[in-house]
């Protein structure tokens, strides 16, 4: 899973670079050259969608999302482990529903293209599918770790 995480980290860094370059180009073109470049807004927007969803999935793996665990940490270990299982199973169920719905949504948008750059909108909507699959994989990974007795607490950075 580290390899999968590493690949998607590089993708998010690349997408952040695309956003920086396109927004900078848009600012320079509009404010200095007085010639707005229309495609930069769409490229930045779609890159941001992909980057955000991949980042959210990576956040699930690294426990980077906000959680209030003050009460859970004070519970007996068996109950705490049960709650951790419950959380991971809930993520899997929610992401499975999102996966099915985003797949349907992507299929329904198959004939649509973005207005300026002409990219098929299904390419943009596939980001939801990738997010769902990654989240499910990372939640399963945590369940396997729980079964092996490996702690899934957030590591200090």
Secondary structure, 3 states (H helix, E strand, C coil): CHHHHHHHHHHHHHHHHHHHHHHHHHHHHHHCCCCCCCHHHHHHHHHHHHHHHHHHHHHHHHCCCCCCCHHHHCCCHHHHHHHHHHHHHHHHHHHHHHHHHHHHHHHHCCCCECCCCCCEHHHHHHHHHHHHHHHHHHHHHHHHHHHHCCCCCCCCC
